[in-house]
Amino acid sequence: MRMTGKRTLFGIIVVIFSLAIVDFCVGLSGDQLMKMVPDYSIQNVVKDNFCLNRVNADIVIIGSSRGQNAYVPAMLRDSINQYIGKNYSLYNGAIEGKTVYASACTIESILARYSPKLIIFDITQRECSGAREKEMDYSIVNYHNNEYVKQYVDALGERERLLAQSNLYRYNRKLVGILASFSQTAGKDGYKPKYNKMTEDSTADTSIVKTAKPMDDYCAESVARVMKLAKDKGVMLVMAISPMFSPNDKNDDLLELCRQYDTPCVDYYDLENFNRHPEYFNDPIHLNDDGAHCYTKLFFEAIKSYLD
């Protein structure tokens, strides 16, 4: 019995020691790779790394896949430059699956490095609630080398703080994509157009009672914090609610937050013109390339007064 117990204990020690070695090797390899990855890649975790640590464009768009598909960078950049007589650069840093909370972290990280001329934060109120453990999924690889990522992860609670100490957790399902980024480059403007066209012959149902899903407190606090920080830094921050096809919800709390912090907001979430044109959408949530060109033109007209 004693020998069996000793063997069991020895086996447990070996397993723990082996896991510790694997965890160390994964962390060492992953952290080194993240220092070497290209700036422009189709891999979301690599694009997120670029936005957190390297982007230096004069105008930056931050948000989720809705923002990634909604703004045509060259079109918006050229319109702004022609209007104000400048030669500003523009990067669409919105990323599929990027949460509002993680986007706020990215904006803080950007503002700590430099002061862009304009930050466009594409957001909806429905994105301001969800599973907290997934909030920093892409960014958590930078837990040990970006102080804002660490602050945001730690703020999610003790569980997430402890899990972030594990390199296996930080790089879970990401190493393959990181390696692939060296051969899967993307355009330098960050735009990821969609070309499918919705075929539904439908229009907005005016009989729907539109309601607003409340914003999570921690998410609302992070959005308010970047609004205040941008103002303190003298950086123009524009909140943008890009079109959705016949939405059944509203953004009242988000709009009130913008009013409270005197932050410009372009609310084109529920536009009759877009609701009558399903062909502008890839699906009910995302604009396609045709819709993005139409929306980018409208968005530029809406922000003209903030550029003067």
Order of alpha helices (4+ residues) and beta strands (2+ residues): alpha-alpha-beta-alpha-alpha-beta-alpha-beta-alpha-alpha-alpha-alpha-alpha-beta-alpha-beta-alpha-alpha
